[in-house]
Amino acid sequence: MAENLRVLSFNILEGLRPFSPADVEHRLVDRERAEAARAVVASVDPDILVLNEALFCRQFADTVVDYGDLFTFPFQTAALYDDAWGNAILSRYPIVKSNEMRIYNRGGLIATIDTPSGGLTVASYHPHPARYPVNKARDFTRLVTGLIGPLIVCGDMNCVSPEDEVERAAMIEAFKRFSETPEESVDRFIKSGISVFGALAEIGLNDAIPHAGRRYTIPTDLISADKSSAMRIDHIFANDQIEIVSGEIIHSADSNRASDHHPVMLEFRLDAL
């Protein structure tokens, strides 16, 4: 029988750059957040760690962050898509191939991993929240077109699952605290979910997180104690060559300190067809 594997998908909020007392940027990335993020990852002990908002994952403006070293993974692939912004996929097992999917201001990352149970492809894409729902769906379709074998697609997808209960009126009221166009913003998340989940389902990819493990992924306590705008916008999808063992949104004291997003974990086996 194939052994169990774990993947953790985590938007780490504007990267984990080295601490600088002179850095006064909004939402300063400091040692405490880095330590909390490492604690989250250590508690889950994933075989594969997928990072969105992995700033400086490749050198830009004389700055680079080695996320493999930061989280103690021996293998990694990473790519920038908009100046310092980027995605990274870290692995306990060799990454035998990787490539990118690019649009004008964003990028997706794909890695083929040689696990003890066989080859596995992991793909991640973090669309801009303001991107039109139909375009998000087209991006994800393009990301996975032509990929064969066991496949996982994950990341901060900036969309709400059609299966998640959303009280639209209450959500719009909550969004008024931080959005100039709350109704439009809420509807974009909802419509994006319909488009993205539908497009991925058509090509055999479905929400891999069991219902019992589905909780909100944003906001954490780091950015707001008010959870009236809480929603699940970080997801893991899998095709029928992935056997689901368990999965959940990780909520902990450390995840509340590490980022504005809680991470998503999936435990699985490669299904021998």
N, C-alpha and C positions, 0 to 999 in steps of 0.2 A: 504493500500500500504506500502511496506517495505520502511524504511527510508534510505536516502542517507548515505553512508559511504565513508571515504577517507583513502587511503593507500599512504604512501610516502616511496620510496625506495632511499637510500642514501649511497654511498660509501664515508666515512668521512675521508679518507686519513690517514692511520696509527694511527687511534684512536684519542681520545681526552684526553690525559693523563694530570695529574696535572702539572702545569707549574713549571719548575725548572731552575733558572738562570744558573746552572752548566751544563745543558743539551745542548750539542752542536751537536746533531745528525742532519743529513740532513733532511730538511723540519721540523724543530722544531715545535711541537704541542704546542701552547701557548694559553693564555687567549683570545686573539683577535679572533682566529679561533673558539674557543669554543663558544664565544659570538655570532659570526656570524652564526654558525651552529644552535644555539638555536633560533636566529632570523628567520632563514629560516623556521624552523619547526613551530614556532609560527605563522608565516604568512600564512602557509598552514592549520594549525590546524588539522592534520590528526588524525583519530581514531587508526591507526596502523602505526608504524614507523619501517621500516626494515633497519638495518645497516649492511653494509659490511665494512671490515677492522676495526671492533670494537675491537681494541687491549685491552687486559686485561679485557675483559668482564667477565671473571672468574679469580680467583687468579692465578697469575704466577709470580715467582721471587719476592714474597712479595709485589706485586702490583696488585690492582684491581680497576676498574672503574665501578661505578654504573650508567649505562646509563639510567636506569629508573628514577633515581633521577636527573641526569643531564638534562633530557628532560621532567621531571615531568609526567611520565607515571606510573600508579599504578601497572601494570602487565608487566612482562617480562620473556623471556626465552633466554638463551645465551649459546654458546658453543665455546671452543677453538679448533683449528684444527692443528696448527703448532706453538708450544711454545705459544707466547703471542697472536697470530693472532686468530681472531674469528668473529662470526656473532651474531647478536642480533635481536630479534623481540620484540618490545614494543607495548603495547595495552592499550586502555582505558577500555577494557572489559576483563573479566576473560579468561586466557589461560588454557583450561581444559586438554590439552595434548600436549606434545612436544617430538620430537625425532630427531636423527641425521642421515645423510647419510655420510659415511666416505670413502675417498680413501686414498692413502698412504701419501699425503701431503696437502690435502684440506678437507673441510667438508661442507655439506649442513645442513640447519636447517629447521625444519617443526614445525608449531604451529597450533593447532586447537583452535579457538577462539569462545566464546559464545557471539555473538553480539545480540542486541535487535531484530534483524530480523531472527536469527537462527545461526546455526553453519557455520563457515567459516574456511577453511584451507589455510594457507599462507606458502609458501615454498621459500627458498632463497639459492642460490649457487653461489659462486664467483670463477670460474675456473681460473687457472693460464693462463696468456695470451699465454704462449708458449705451452700449452697442445694441442695435435693434435686435429683437428676439429672433427674427428669421435669419439674420446674419450670424448670430451666435450658433444657431443650429447648423448652418452651412459650414461654419468653421469646424465644428466637431465632426461633421461628416467627412470633411476633407482630411482632418487629423487622422482618422482611422481607416480611410479608404485604402484597400490593398494590404492591410495587415492581416496575417493569418496566424492560426494557432491560439493558445491561451492568451487572453487579452484583458487587461484592466485599464480603465480610463478614469482618471481622478483629478481632483483639484477644487479650487474655489471657482465654481462655475457661474456665480452670480445669477442664480435662478432658483426658484422654489419648486419642489416636486409637486406635480398635480395631485399626488396622494396626501400631501400634508395639508392639514386644515388651517386655513388662513381666514381670519375675520377681517375682511378688506377694510371696512369702515374704521375699525379700531386701529388697524395698522396705519391707515392714512393719518389718523389723529396722532399716532406716535411719531410718524415721520415728519410732522410739522415742526418738531424740535430741531431738526438738522437738515431738512431739505426745503429748497425754495419751491419745488414742484412735487409735493408729497403724493398726490394722486397719480401723477405720471410715473413717479419712481416706483411706487408699489405695484402698479399695473405692469410695469416693465419686468419686474422680478417674476410676477405670476405668469405673464404671457411667455417670458423666456423659458420658464419651466415646461410649459405646454409644448413649445417648439423643440427645445433641446431633448427632453425626455422622449418625445415622439420620434424625433429623427434617429436617436440612438437605438430605440426599440426596433425600428424598422431594419436595422442592420445587426440585430441580435445582441444588443447591449442593454442590460437592465440594472436598476438600482440594486446593489449588492448588500446593502445594510438591512438586516432584518427589522421588522417593525418595532420590536421591543428595544432596539438600540438607537432608534431615531429620536434625536433631541436637537434643539437649536444649536447652530454653530457660531452665531454672532448675535449680540455682542457679548464679550466677556466683561468681567468686572474691571479690567484695565481701562476700558473706555466708557463704560456706563453700568451703574448699578440698576438702572431702570430696564427691565426686560420686556417692556410693552411692545418693542419693535423686533423682538427676537424671532429668528427664522433660520431654517436649515438651507444654506446655500453652498455648502461644501459637500461633495458627493464622491462616491466610488461606484463605478459601473463595472460589470463583468459579463463576459460571454458564457456560452454553455459549456466551455471547456474548463471553467473554473467551478470547483465544488465549494460552496460556502460552508464554513464551519461556524463562524460567529462574526459579529461586527457591531460597532457602536461609535457614537460620538463621545470622545473622552472629555469629561468634565472633572476638573480637580483644582486644588488650590494653585498648583503650578501652571495649569493651562490658563487659569484666570489672570496670572501675572505675566505670561510669556508673550501674548499676542492679543489682537482684537478678535481672533477666531479660535474656537476650540478645534482640535484636530479630529480626523476620522480614521478609525482603525478597522481593517478587515483581516480576519484569519481565514485561510482557505487552503485547498489542495488543488493541484493540477489534476484534472479529470482525464484519465487515460481512455481515449475513445477507440 
